[in-house]
Amino acid sequence: MASTPTAFLMSSMPQLRPGHQPLVGAAVGSAVADVSLRQPAASSRGGQSGVAFAALTLAAVSQRRRTNRVASKAAPSGAVQDGFAAKVAQAAKAAVSKKVASETAAPDPVEDKSSEPPAEAVDLKPEPVSEHWLACPVCQCALTSNCGCPRCNLRFPKETEGNFVDLLITSAEPSLVGEDEQLVKETTSALPTGDDSLLQRLPGVKQLDAVAKNLGLPTSEDVEGLAKEVVRDVQKVVPKSSDGAMSVTTFQNPLVSFAYERGWRQAFEANGFPGPDEEYSLAKAFLEEPLKARDEADRPPVLLDCSCGSGLFTRRFASDQQLGFQEVIALDFSESMLRQTDAYCAKEAGATYEDYAQPLRLIRGDVGRLPLQTGSLAGAHAGAAIHCWPAPEVGLAELARVLEPGAVLVLSTFTKKVMGGRLALGSGNAGSGFRFWEVEELRTLMRQVGLVNFESVQKDPAFIMVKAEKPKAP
């Protein structure tokens, strides 16, 4: 038997995530101590029974919270954790008080405990901010919480492997009358996974993985993930010559997604790209400047990382404790890129990204038809992306639409001084699908979609980052 009521409680809650154990332990200990002081006449047996009752109640509530967090992809920040601890303490106090009062021979007739809320009434589910800003890519109507469009009568699926909601028009499915749950698309693979996987059966794999991690090389888990992607859609590995815009099909190739942060992106440095950390600092400074003048009464600021790729900057935004935004949305057209993003984020912050400073949501979408409501974002970033878009003017117009007045768009790309064609995604001609820019061309594009206060940062031979602002309302 546990030596203390708190220890007894904690031992009765195996469903709790390890990250919440300290929070719940502290909250429960406080609740038990409080009830003990107010009920000194409670017998030892009655106190233990009350504690056990609270343990079962809290275990069920915590398990429900864990299920809701996996479904919503919401990860609590420090402020949310504090609220969670307070709610747990409230639930514990109510449950213990009720049970102890029922088992005490002489309850205090003056003290009325009926006003204390039952544990079931405490809502522990944090609601992600971005649920309010998602829109149907067909009609731009606000989506319901299960990613359904009430106007078009369509639903959009959530991919089980990759943890992203697929908001492409081509992924929509008719919604049947009475359906009120998230449409889930089960992803299957012909390859074994987990403990039954082929690589995990081989001798010495764990030792090799340890060496690979130290050297920054792919591990057996990474290789297995690549194999699954290749088996899932072999045609994407070798695109047909008739596909046209290679800029689109290139990044749907799982081999490219796998190699993007394992050599591909590093080659950009030959064209003046300063490296992810410095590029992130430049982008962050541009993005956060308008937040200083933002009214605190406005809706929470949400940041979009558009064409996020493998999440190179997504992870930096989500993990930044000093970031001025309260949620990050990562969007890409490529399923394999989003799965890479999910894999990297899960390694860094847990399966539901709970260790990140900001909640993170992954979305599959088209930059030419963003599944976001007009004026819903406090900032947008597109790193090394615009040269891959088949219709840059349309993509920029969409980004301008979803920005709130005063918010900025920041993007980086190659100028026409690009060197080493293969390292910089091809020759940049019309046939390759990639396009490189002059500064004035980018300035004109921003002006044409209604963005103002254009600024640029350049680094020889071919790196450029630009910032433009959506005009404030008169």
C-alpha positions, -999 to +999 in steps of 0.1 A: +000+000+000+012+035-008+027+053+022+008+086+017-025+096+001-008+115-027+015+085-035-016+063-034-033+086-059-004+087-083+000+049-083-037+047-093-032+068-124-012+048-149-030+064-178-014+098-172+013+110-197+047+113-180+048+150-187+016+156-167+026+134-137+044+162-118+015+186-125-012+162-114+009+151-084+013+186-071-023+195-077-036+163-061-014+166-031-027+201-025-063+190-029-059+161-005-041+183+021-069+208+018-096+183+023-078+166+052-075+199+070-112+206+066-122+170+075-101+160+105-127+136+117-125+114+086-114+080+094-082+065+079-103+040+059-127+067+047-098+089+036-081+061+017-114+053+000-119+089-010-085+091-024-090+060-044-123+074-058-105+106-068-077+086-084-102+068-106-119+100-115-087+118-124-074+088-144-105+088-165-104+126-170-067+125-179-072+097-204-100+117-220-077+147-222-050+126-238-073+112-264-086+147-273-051+161-276-041+133-300-072+140-321-068+178-321-030+180-324-030+206-297+000+207-273-003+228-241+021+256-235+032+266-200+002+288-195-022+260-205-003+236-182-009+260-153-046+260-161-046+222-164-030+219-130-056+242-115-084+223-131-070+190-119-068+204-083-104+215-086-115+181-098-096+163-072-108+185-044-144+181-055-141+143-058-123+138-025-146+162-006-177+145-019-165+110-010-151+119+024-183+137+033-204+107+024-183+084+046-180+107+076-203+097+105-210+133+115-207+157+086-208+194+094-244+205+088-234+241+083-209+235+055-227+232+022-206+211-003-233+210-030-220+241-046-187+224-055-187+214-092-184+177-099-153+164-116-172+155-148-181+192-153-144+203-156-134+206-192-097+199-196-095+200-234-074+229-248-088+242-280-063+250-308-066+286-321-064+276-357-096+257-357-114+291-359-095+301-390-096+270-413-117+275-444-131+252-472-108+255-502-139+253-525-161+281-511-139+297-484-167+290-458-155+284-423-149+247-415-165+230-386-144+214-358-144+181-377-132+198-409-165+197-427-180+224-449-217+231-441-221+250-473-206+225-498-215+195-477-179+182-479-155+167-454-117+167-455-097+138-441-070+136-415-041+114-424-032+089-396+004+087-407+018+122-408-008+138-385-020+163-410-054+174-423-057+171-461-074+203-473-069+199-510-100+202-531-091+168-547-092+152-512-127+163-503-154+137-498-192+141-496-205+144-461-235+122-452-264+135-431-257+131-394-220+127-397-202+147-369-168+131-365-135+138-382-130+118-414-099+097-409-079+083-437-061+052-427-026+050-442-013+015-448+020+002-459+031-031-474+062-030-451+062-043-415+066-017-388+077-014-352+092-044-335+084-066-365+103-044-390+131-061-410+158-037-400+150-040-363+155-077-365+191-074-378+219-077-352+238-046-343+212-021-356+209-003-322+246+002-320+247+015-356+218+038-349+237+053-320+267+060-342+245+074-369+228+099-345+262+111-333+273+117-369+240+132-380+233+104-404+200+086-411+190+059-386+173+027-394+140+043-385+146+070-411+155+045-437+123+025-430+103+057-433+117+063-467+110+027-478+074+031-467+071+063-488+085+047-519+063+016-515+032+039-509+035+056-543+063+044-566+051+066-594+062+097-575+098+085-573+101+086-611+077+113-624+064+110-659+080+132-685+046+146-693+041+160-658+050+195-670+059+217-640+088+197-624+088+223-596+056+207-583+064+170-588+100+173-575+090+178-539+063+151-540+091+127-545+098+109-512+135+107-521+137+145-523+117+149-491+141+125-474+172+142-487+160+178-482+177+183-448+203+157-455+223+176-481+198+192-505+192+224-485+228+227-474+238+231-510+219+265-510+249+280-492+268+281-525+243+307-536+246+329-506+219+314-483+232+322-448+221+290-431+188+281-414+196+298-380+206+332-395+178+330-420+153+323-392+166+353-372+161+376-402+126+363-409+116+365-372+126+401-369+105+410-399+075+390-388+074+402-352+077+439-358+040+445-365+030+426-334+043+454-312+015+477-324-011+450-324-041+454-300-039+429-272-077+426-274-074+412-309-076+374-316-045+354-307-018+358-334-013+328-357+017+323-379+016+304-412+048+286-425+037+282-461+054+256-483+070+243-451+089+214-468+103+191-441+097+216-414+131+233-413+117+266-401+084+252-387+103+235-359+122+267-351+090+287-349+072+261-328+101+257-303+110+293-299+101+303-263+104+340-272+082+339-303+054+365-304+029+342-321+006+319-301+002+291-327+020+279-358+004+264-389+027+244-413+013+240-448+026+221-478+013+205-510+035+174-506+023+145-485+059+131-482+072+165-470+045+167-443+053+132-432+090+143-429+079+173-409+058+151-386+087+127-381+112+154-372+087+172-349+077+140-331+114+133-324+119+168-310+087+174-291+068+141-287+040+124-308+016+154-303+044+180-303+036+186-266+071+199-258+070+228-282+064+263-269+036+269-294+008+246-305+015+233-340-009+221-367+001+205-400-021+211-431-019+198-466-030+226-489-025+245-522-009+279-520-031+289-549-062+281-529-053+284-492-078+267-468-078+297-445-102+325-438-096+360-451-077+382-427-071+353-402-032+354-399-009+377-380+020+367-402+031+344-431+065+329-440+076+311-471+112+301-471+129+291-504+095+284-519+082+310-544+106+298-571+088+264-570+052+277-572+036+271-607+017+304-604+036+328-581+011+357-586-018+336-575+001+323-545+010+358-534-025+370-539-038+342-516-012+350-489-022+387-491-059+376-487-054+356-455-032+382-438-049+405-413-043+443-419-008+453-407+006+418-408+036+410-430+046+383-455+083+372-455+098+350-481+132+340-494+143+328-528+170+329-555+179+359-577+189+355-613+226+355-603+221+319-592+252+297-595+255+259-598+222+251-615+218+216-602+225+226-566+200+254-569+171+233-582+178+234-619+186+260-644+156+283-636+143+283-671+107+278-682+111+242-690+124+233-655+094+249-637+117+269-614+119+307-617+145+331-603+140+368-597+152+403-599+145+425-569+123+448-589+102+419-601+095+409-566+087+445-556+062+447-585+046+414-576+040+425-540+025+458-552+002+440-576-013+419-548-018+449-526+012+446-503+032+476-493+063+487-474+086+464-494+120+457-479+147+433-490+179+417-477+204+403-502+235+382-499+258+374-529+256+357-551+219+349-552+201+350-518+173+374-513+147+378-485+118+402-489+092+415-466+059+433-475+030+444-454-008+443-458-021+479-455-039+487-423-075+496-424-081+533-428 
